Amino acid sequence: MVPMWRRVAGIFVLMLLAVPAPALAGSQADATHAAIAADYALAKVRVGMISSTQAKVEKYNSRLAGECPNAGAGTPENEAAEPMAGEVADALWSIDYGATAGPIQRFASAIKPLHFSSGSFNHAIHMLASSLSGLSRLSLPDLCADVRSWTASGFQTVPPHVVELDNRVETLQLPEVPWKQVSRYVHGGEAHLVSYIEHAELKLAEAEFMLGQKDWYQVIETVGLQP
């Protein structure tokens, strides 16, 4: 007897063979068009909010300076303290990506039903959507309470939820989307949109590296932790 999975696989292959090549190409073009439109809309919003998001981060640091300045003073510069520094990054990412949570969720919803024949593109665009969605849903941790708890333990015990948060955030990778893999389905003015998306991603990455690194060091210094 032929196993059920082989029967199903055979039927699926026959169905694909029965679909005319232009129809398959058309579906890929439609999916590519939808992905470009969704990513372009999100890129414009995120680039446009770099300054306002940075203002939110600076306001957050000022709040910490008033609520728990140097609360982690005496923190050792060792591996045991790394999760606390990691939580600072988590807090900053929750502000950064949370600022565009609505547009990010719209992007993720638009990408979710799409499928692309290019495996690398399909994997990258779906991972990007999933990771952005996860980052935008991060709750701002109570950094002051966690730093005080860490200090009260004699710098021996990191709150368990801090380690859990760090581990969860580490899984949220933002891959570079290989738009060249679907270039044959990009038509007309869409090439300019893809170019904007790619330049926007570079600008966002530069902002996260330059401003994000500076903000991370500032907040760490504010609450008295070690980088």
Wavefront OBJ file of the C-alpha trace (Angstrom):
o trace
v 0.000 0.000 0.000
v 1.273 3.485 -0.903
v 1.704 5.599 2.248
v -0.814 8.426 2.590
v 1.856 11.136 2.596
v 3.145 9.918 -0.785
v -0.352 10.005 -2.240
v -0.872 13.527 -0.991
v 2.554 14.626 -2.269
v 1.831 13.105 -5.659
v -1.519 14.859 -5.933
v 0.088 18.164 -4.955
v 2.796 17.817 -7.624
v 0.180 17.003 -10.271
v -1.792 20.080 -9.229
v 1.281 22.270 -9.649
v 2.011 20.773 -13.050
v -1.558 21.454 -14.102
v -1.249 25.158 -13.296
v -0.065 27.151 -16.340
v 3.319 28.831 -15.905
v 1.854 32.332 -16.485
v -0.576 31.745 -13.625
v 2.238 30.810 -11.257
v 4.245 33.824 -12.394
v 1.201 36.013 -11.911
v 0.732 34.834 -8.348
v 4.401 35.548 -7.618
v 4.102 39.009 -9.125
v 1.044 39.714 -6.986
v 2.812 38.489 -3.851
v 5.890 40.576 -4.674
v 3.751 43.650 -5.298
v 2.002 43.158 -1.926
v 5.334 42.713 -0.111
v 6.813 45.836 -1.690
v 3.761 47.927 -0.822
v 3.753 46.701 2.790
v 7.496 47.124 3.347
v 7.580 50.545 1.682
v 4.737 51.812 3.886
v 6.506 50.589 7.021
v 9.912 51.933 5.956
v 8.492 55.431 5.404
v 6.887 55.463 8.845
v 9.949 54.151 10.663
v 12.370 56.562 8.965
v 10.008 59.444 9.609
v 9.903 58.621 13.321
v 13.634 58.340 14.012
v 13.783 61.779 15.669
v 10.587 61.438 17.699
v 11.607 57.959 18.869
v 14.985 59.284 19.940
v 13.202 61.955 21.968
v 11.242 59.218 23.755
v 14.464 57.394 24.595
v 16.025 60.555 26.029
v 12.893 61.188 28.075
v 13.118 57.631 29.408
v 16.738 58.129 30.444
v 15.802 61.354 32.246
v 13.064 59.490 34.083
v 15.531 56.826 35.217
v 17.915 59.551 36.371
v 15.167 60.794 38.664
v 13.853 57.420 39.859
v 16.929 55.226 40.322
v 20.212 57.011 39.663
v 23.198 54.715 40.227
v 20.924 52.021 41.669
v 23.355 49.407 40.387
v 26.503 51.110 41.661
v 29.116 48.481 42.489
v 27.976 46.085 39.781
v 30.930 43.836 38.932
v 32.270 43.809 35.416
v 31.780 40.104 34.790
v 29.645 37.595 32.903
v 27.090 37.351 35.709
v 26.140 41.006 35.180
v 25.609 40.715 31.408
v 21.858 39.991 31.582
v 21.326 43.306 33.378
v 23.102 45.204 30.602
v 21.056 43.148 28.180
v 17.853 44.313 29.829
v 18.875 47.905 29.139
v 19.031 47.064 25.432
v 15.672 45.289 25.704
v 14.122 48.387 27.249
v 15.477 50.625 24.488
v 14.220 48.256 21.784
v 10.773 48.187 23.379
v 10.659 51.985 23.033
v 12.104 51.995 19.517
v 9.927 49.297 17.963
v 6.942 49.997 20.196
v 6.774 53.513 18.735
v 5.721 51.988 15.398
v 3.807 48.994 16.741
v 0.698 49.739 14.678
v 2.471 50.000 11.305
v 4.594 46.963 12.161
v 1.528 44.838 12.887
v -0.049 45.965 9.600
v 3.145 44.959 7.799
v 3.218 41.564 9.532
v -0.437 40.928 8.700
v 0.163 41.779 5.027
v 3.180 39.463 4.780
v 1.744 36.484 6.675
v -0.421 35.006 3.853
v 2.207 35.522 1.134
v 4.413 32.773 -0.255
v 7.379 33.146 -2.589
v 9.050 30.591 -4.835
v 12.472 31.870 -3.768
v 13.184 30.025 -0.535
v 15.723 32.561 0.699
v 13.396 35.507 0.062
v 10.403 33.709 1.559
v 12.366 32.854 4.712
v 13.829 36.344 5.100
v 10.619 38.354 4.596
v 8.635 36.139 6.963
v 11.374 36.167 9.597
v 11.558 39.951 9.321
v 7.808 40.283 9.790
v 7.741 37.868 12.722
v 10.737 39.425 14.496
v 9.538 42.998 14.019
v 6.161 41.955 15.387
v 7.826 40.391 18.418
v 9.995 43.435 19.063
v 7.038 45.801 18.758
v 5.152 43.803 21.404
v 7.900 44.008 24.028
v 6.707 45.523 27.265
v 8.955 48.149 28.802
v 10.645 46.345 31.713
v 10.757 47.870 35.179
v 14.470 48.536 34.964
v 14.675 50.407 38.275
v 13.050 47.550 40.207
v 15.228 44.952 38.508
v 18.468 46.870 39.109
v 17.533 47.357 42.760
v 16.797 43.630 43.088
v 20.140 42.807 41.489
v 21.943 45.162 43.877
v 20.062 43.860 46.930
v 21.258 40.326 46.139
v 24.828 41.497 46.452
v 25.146 41.254 42.692
v 24.624 37.518 42.866
v 21.132 36.953 41.464
v 19.662 38.329 38.267
v 15.839 38.322 38.388
v 14.694 35.234 36.404
v 12.350 37.246 34.202
v 15.297 39.381 33.082
v 17.136 36.294 31.806
v 13.942 35.063 30.129
v 13.455 38.409 28.396
v 17.061 38.534 27.199
v 16.800 35.012 25.784
v 13.524 35.798 24.034
v 14.831 38.980 22.442
v 17.957 37.195 21.193
v 15.752 34.987 18.994
v 14.235 38.013 17.230
v 16.628 38.384 14.328
v 16.133 40.987 11.594
v 17.540 39.538 8.363
v 18.390 41.493 5.245
v 15.665 40.827 2.676
v 17.222 39.731 -0.677
v 14.998 41.696 -3.039
v 17.168 40.641 -5.990
v 15.711 37.166 -5.618
v 12.320 38.463 -6.799
v 13.576 41.173 -9.185
v 11.933 39.532 -12.217
v 8.532 40.171 -10.627
v 9.286 43.849 -9.932
v 7.776 46.078 -12.596
v 7.580 49.776 -13.420
v 7.834 52.176 -10.536
v 8.167 49.338 -8.028
v 11.941 49.325 -8.599
v 12.103 52.812 -7.056
v 10.103 51.593 -4.068
v 12.487 48.681 -3.538
v 15.420 51.081 -3.759
v 13.805 53.279 -1.100
v 13.218 50.248 1.138
v 16.870 49.194 0.879
v 18.155 52.715 1.605
v 15.688 53.071 4.479
v 16.930 49.842 6.039
v 20.496 51.153 5.877
v 19.448 54.436 7.471
v 17.565 52.628 10.241
v 20.508 50.303 10.854
v 22.890 53.259 11.070
v 20.583 55.062 13.470
v 20.261 51.978 15.661
v 24.027 51.516 15.707
v 25.015 55.149 16.276
v 22.145 56.417 18.426
v 21.315 53.035 19.960
v 24.853 52.443 21.167
v 25.060 55.937 22.635
v 21.685 55.521 24.360
v 22.689 52.126 25.751
v 25.843 53.519 27.333
v 23.935 56.504 28.710
v 21.237 54.424 30.384
v 23.787 51.970 31.766
v 25.703 54.892 33.273
v 22.475 56.424 34.596
v 21.460 53.328 36.565
v 25.023 52.406 37.573
v 25.478 49.162 35.653
v 28.474 47.907 33.697
v 28.500 47.658 29.872
l 1 2 3 4 5 6 7 8 9 10 11 12 13 14 15 16 17 18 19 20 21 22 23 24 25 26 27 28 29 30 31 32 33 34 35 36 37 38 39 40 41 42 43 44 45 46 47 48 49 50 51 52 53 54 55 56 57 58 59 60 61 62 63 64 65 66 67 68 69 70 71 72 73 74 75 76 77 78 79 80 81 82 83 84 85 86 87 88 89 90 91 92 93 94 95 96 97 98 99 100 101 102 103 104 105 106 107 108 109 110 111 112 113 114 115 116 117 118 119 120 121 122 123 124 125 126 127 128 129 130 131 132 133 134 135 136 137 138 139 140 141 142 143 144 145 146 147 148 149 150 151 152 153 154 155 156 157 158 159 160 161 162 163 164 165 166 167 168 169 170 171 172 173 174 175 176 177 178 179 180 181 182 183 184 185 186 187 188 189 190 191 192 193 194 195 196 197 198 199 200 201 202 203 204 205 206 207 208 209 210 211 212 213 214 215 216 217 218 219 220 221 222 223 224 225 226 227
